[in-house]
Structures are given as structure tokens and as C-alpha cells.
Amino acid sequence: PASDILSRFENPRGLVREEASGELDSSAAWAVTLFPQPVLHPAVRRTLLEFTRHSTPYGIPPMEGWTPGEVWTAPTAWSAWALIELGETRAADRLLAELHRAETPHGTLPERVDEATGVPTSTTPLAWSHAFVILALRARYS
């Protein structure tokens, strides 16, 4: 239940991955989009806005402290989608622009990119990154 999630995983900055951890997790976005839990929306909003405040020119990591030096396109895209659904279009547009910069010259999204250069560091293309971008764009422009 959402009340259990809040009591175990919420801190003042948002939702964390592990109980008693301070590391925020972008998968909190799923409580807005894939598995809607309106009671969690305020905590999700705080989580995703915190990620956006610290995003790189190419996106965000899946959680704080994860693979230093790399950002991941799927978490960036699902966070943009959730921010749109929460009415935070300015933050979502920032993440969508970062995804556009993370594209390869062929217009595909890699799984991960170097946070400083945008050079792909993993699998390209990654289908679920593209799928989440499509869902975000549909939400943004429908």
C-alpha cells in the first residue's frame, strides 16, 4: 500500500530505493505512469524535480550514486513522462532536450552515455528508451 511505501521509503527530498537510504530513485516515476498511486504523487514530484535540478546535458542516472560518470536514457525518459503527467512541463522539457542531445548521429538512443561528453557507453539503440520517449511525447503533445 502507498502508506507503507511512504513510511518506509520517503524522506524530505522524495522516494529512496532502499529503506533508510538517502539515495533517490527515478523509478518513483512509475507511481505516476505505469502503476498510478496518486497518494505518492507529491513524493514523486519532489524526487523527479531533484533529479532534474542535478541533471547533466545528457540526462540523469537511474538513482543517485549509480554508475558515476554515466547517465541513462530510459530513466531520463520515464522521468520526463511522469513530470508531464504531474504538470511539471518545464522540467519535463528539460529532460526531453537532454535526451535529444544524447541521441547518436543516426537518431537512436543508447542505454547509457558519458555525462560530460554524451558519447554512448553501452547498447545502442535501446528500445525501451525509445518507447518511454514516445510515451512522454504523446503525453506532452496530445
C-alpha positions as CSV (number, residue, x, y, z in Angstrom):
1,P,0.0,0.0,0.0
2,A,1.0,3.6,-0.7
3,S,1.1,4.3,3.1
4,D,3.7,1.6,3.6
5,I,5.8,3.0,0.7
6,L,5.7,6.4,2.2
7,S,6.5,5.3,5.7
8,R,9.4,3.1,4.6
9,F,10.9,4.9,1.5
10,E,10.0,8.6,1.8
11,N,12.4,11.2,3.0
12,P,12.2,15.0,2.8
13,R,13.7,15.0,-0.7
14,G,11.5,12.2,-2.1
15,L,11.5,8.5,-2.5
16,V,14.6,6.4,-2.0
17,R,15.5,3.0,-3.4
18,E,16.2,1.2,-0.1
19,E,14.7,1.7,3.3
20,A,16.9,4.0,5.4
21,S,18.9,5.0,2.4
22,G,19.3,8.6,1.3
23,E,19.6,7.8,-2.4
24,L,16.7,8.9,-4.5
25,D,15.4,6.6,-7.2
26,S,13.9,7.7,-10.6
27,S,11.7,4.6,-10.8
28,A,9.5,6.5,-8.4
29,A,8.1,7.9,-11.7
30,W,6.3,4.6,-12.2
31,A,3.9,5.5,-9.4
32,V,2.6,8.3,-11.7
33,T,2.6,6.5,-15.0
34,L,2.7,2.7,-15.1
35,F,1.3,1.9,-11.6
36,P,-0.6,5.1,-10.7
37,Q,-0.7,5.8,-7.0
38,P,-2.0,9.4,-6.5
39,V,-1.1,9.4,-2.8
40,L,2.6,9.1,-3.8
41,H,2.5,12.0,-6.4
42,P,3.8,14.7,-4.0
43,A,6.8,12.5,-3.1
44,V,7.4,11.5,-6.7
45,R,7.3,15.2,-7.7
46,R,10.0,16.0,-5.2
47,T,12.1,13.1,-6.3
48,L,12.0,13.9,-10.0
49,L,12.4,17.6,-9.6
50,E,15.5,16.9,-7.5
51,F,16.9,14.7,-10.3
52,T,16.1,17.4,-12.9
53,R,17.9,20.1,-10.8
54,H,21.0,18.0,-10.9
55,S,20.7,16.5,-14.4
56,T,23.5,16.7,-17.0
57,P,23.3,18.0,-20.5
58,Y,22.5,14.3,-21.5
59,G,20.1,13.1,-18.8
60,I,20.0,11.5,-15.3
61,P,21.2,8.3,-13.7
62,P,18.6,5.7,-12.6
63,M,19.3,6.6,-8.9
64,E,21.7,8.7,-7.0
65,G,25.1,7.2,-6.7
66,W,24.6,4.8,-9.6
67,T,27.5,4.3,-12.1
68,P,29.3,7.6,-11.6
69,G,30.0,9.4,-14.8
70,E,27.2,7.9,-16.8
71,V,23.6,8.8,-17.4
72,W,20.8,6.5,-18.6
73,T,18.3,7.4,-21.3
74,A,15.4,5.1,-20.1
75,P,15.2,6.7,-16.6
76,T,15.5,10.1,-18.2
77,A,12.6,9.4,-20.5
78,W,10.3,7.8,-17.9
79,S,11.0,10.7,-15.6
80,A,10.1,13.2,-18.3
81,W,6.8,11.3,-18.9
82,A,5.9,11.3,-15.2
83,L,6.8,15.0,-14.9
84,I,4.4,15.8,-17.8
85,E,1.7,13.8,-16.1
86,L,2.3,15.8,-12.9
87,G,2.0,19.1,-14.8
88,E,5.8,19.8,-14.5
89,T,6.2,20.5,-18.2
90,R,9.2,22.8,-17.8
91,A,11.2,20.2,-16.0
92,A,10.0,17.5,-18.5
93,D,11.0,19.6,-21.4
94,R,14.5,20.0,-20.0
95,L,14.8,16.2,-19.7
96,L,13.5,15.7,-23.3
97,A,16.1,18.2,-24.6
98,E,18.8,16.3,-22.8
99,L,17.6,13.1,-24.4
100,H,17.8,14.8,-27.8
101,R,21.4,15.7,-27.1
102,A,22.1,12.1,-26.1
103,E,21.0,10.8,-29.5
104,T,23.6,9.2,-31.8
105,P,24.2,10.8,-35.2
106,H,21.6,8.2,-36.5
107,G,19.0,9.5,-34.1
108,T,19.0,6.5,-31.8
109,L,19.2,6.4,-28.0
110,P,21.9,4.4,-26.3
111,E,21.3,2.8,-22.9
112,R,23.9,5.0,-21.3
113,V,26.1,7.9,-22.2
114,D,29.0,9.7,-20.7
115,E,27.6,12.5,-18.6
116,A,30.2,15.0,-19.7
117,T,30.6,14.2,-23.5
118,G,27.3,12.4,-24.4
119,V,29.3,9.6,-26.0
120,P,27.5,6.3,-25.9
121,T,28.9,3.9,-23.3
122,S,26.5,1.0,-23.8
123,T,24.0,-0.7,-26.0
124,T,22.6,1.4,-28.9
125,P,19.8,1.6,-29.7
126,L,17.8,0.7,-26.6
127,A,14.1,0.0,-27.4
128,W,12.7,0.8,-24.0
129,S,14.4,4.2,-24.0
130,H,12.6,5.0,-27.3
131,A,9.3,3.6,-26.0
132,F,9.4,5.9,-22.9
133,V,10.3,8.9,-25.1
134,I,7.3,8.1,-27.3
135,L,5.0,7.9,-24.3
136,A,6.4,11.2,-22.9
137,L,6.0,13.0,-26.2
138,R,2.4,11.6,-26.6
139,A,1.6,12.9,-23.1
140,R,3.3,16.2,-23.8
141,Y,1.7,16.9,-27.2
142,S,-1.7,15.1,-27.1
